[in-house]
Amino acid sequence: MAEHRLIHGRYRLLDTIGRGGMGEVWRARDEALGRQVAVKCLKPMGERQEPGFLGVLRERFRREARVAAGLQHRGVTVVHDFGEDDGILFLVMELLHGRNLSQLLDDNRRQPLPVPDITEIAEQTAAALAYTHEQAVVHRDLKPANLVRTTDGTVKICDFGIARLGHDIGFTDRLTGSGVAMGSPHYMSPEQIAGGTVDHRSDLYSLGCVLYEITTGAPPFAQGDAWAVLVGHRDTTPDPPRAVRPDLPEAYERIILDLLAKEPDDRPRNAGELAKRLADARHRRPPRTAAPAPGDPTVPALPLPPWARGITPGAPAVGTRPPRRTPAGRAAADLTEAWTSAGDPLRGEASPAVGPDRPAGGGDHQALLTALAGTLAHARALTGAGLHVEAQEGYAEALAGRERLLGPDHPDTLAARHDVAAGLGRLGRLEECRATVREVAGARARVLGDRHPDTLTSHWQLAHVCGLLGRWPEALAAYRQVAAGRTAALGPDHPDTLAARYETGVALGRLGRSAEALAHYRDLVAARTRAQGPDDPETLRARHGLGVNHGRLGRWPEALAEAREVAAARSRVLGADHPDTLASRREIAVALGRLGHWDQALDVHRQVADARERTLGAAHLDTLASRGEQAQCLERLGRPDEAAALHRRVAALRRERAGGRR
């Protein structure tokens, strides 16, 4: 493929930065936005395949690429675009500057990495996997070459969805004479080798192989013959890492060996549990008993976190706050060199040119940016701990520094402003939150495009806060914009698209546009059923909305029938006392009352109230609401004394609840 070719009329290929069995990776320039990107070109073996197969392949590529493009996490490489150009399938991704773990080991002459580096890599990768697995996405080909450590210490997972595409396109290696499809044999789980069911725990096994290799210098089963490697994964217990790496804490060895368990059920349950175990292991490492005096040569220095390496002494960017350690499992910085390279037409005038070969101000500029990234990471950790006032100070500090260094329209400045807006909402300052997030959404649309994931994220936040403020026309417009953008980027049946469509239905109902809401929910139920099945909780949630809007239109027989079916399904799928099941049973009671069956309504309201008291407590607001509806039924049935007694009980519990809040 010739250099400087224009792909899709937009991406100018500049030079090759990688080659593999599936194609090439190019450094390219996005002519529309004036930024550098990476373009991975995958060329199907068209001359060897039937046209029908190639059509299926292209659709599979689009589906997998949409999944990859929908992942939004600092530990996952961002996919900007995808498509086909002259028979070549392509993915456009953020351009990373750093080294993958295989290259890091080669740079270190295949010697193990330092323990602090291992723990940072493990925690960041676990956090990224926890996110992707929550999105029901399994990588299937996790290996050192697919984990990149950028120049600021951020670890990013690459090539989501590409492993499965590789098999379909025809670039998969095979064992000699076996006919067994291979991915990367040194990192394949036993169930993957056997052709069994592969889920998120297979990724955890592969991560265990990666951690074993960067800890010891070699993968757990390093035989030269591919078949022997597979047999090792299936039948052989790996040697304990501390046999060759005695300085590795025992807790980390236990974690690695647990990840390498042959049976998926014997591994950590999920990446979130793994991240917690890694954090616990780090906290159990022996602390230093006294802080060393500055410059004291007799005391070994504590290892710096990735975002702090290379920072030189000097005045802080803003305020007097020192750099802070990045919280476990979170990437340290957001900055990409696609936005700090020379010639960036969208860079603010206050932002000097920075690139891999052009340090700014002797490193001071990048050091200040890195320190601000640490401040932002610390603020996010404070948010996670519920310390919203303290967190907001950090968000404001990071925003002020990035505005000064990068300009107001830099994507990382806008990310910090988005955090400020979200923080205002958490502090209850909803009107300020709304005004700020409107500005961010407009700026992101101008800089990144109307359908960029970051732009849609800001529109979602705008819709949410407008709903809290009762500004439902504005909320409806924002939810519709998110739904349209996600439909275009991810497809109409993607879970994120369907989530936006559900919120659109809620907004229509809140505006009293129940006829539109009813039609909207009918379409949503059909889409949810098609994508996830009739008994999926989200399908049942959409059916619940359908029933509620039948009631709002006075169609009480239809509302009652729908509520009964949904309640039965929710009881079967979620359990009889699940809050969603009880919400549907409450709709049954409401419909019975509207149809004049007050005795039946009373029984159902009482059952719901008893269940809520049992699961939530007598003074919970939902329990009190159910008791109030029970009292209203008693009044309708001509039992005023019982109703008055129940009203008094509810009033006493409300006073008790109010007193407990003081």
WOLIN-V757646 format. One record per helix or strand. SS is the DSSP state (H for helix, E for strand). FROM is the first residue (numbers start at 0). LEN is the number of residues. If there is no record, write none. Layout:
ss = (SS	SS)
from = (FROM	FROM)
len = (LEN	LEN)
//
This chain:
ss = (E	E	E	E	H	H	E	E	E	E	H	H	H	E	E	H	E	E	H	H	H	H	H	H	H	H	H	E	E	H	H	H	H	H	H	H	H	H	H	H	H	H	H)
from = (5	10	22	34	45	50	75	78	87	97	100	114	143	146	154	161	173	180	184	189	199	225	240	249	263	270	305	354	357	360	387	410	429	452	471	494	513	536	555	578	597	620	639)
len = (2	10	8	8	3	19	1	7	7	3	7	20	3	4	3	8	1	1	3	4	17	10	3	10	3	14	3	1	1	24	19	16	19	16	19	16	19	16	19	16	19	16	22)
//
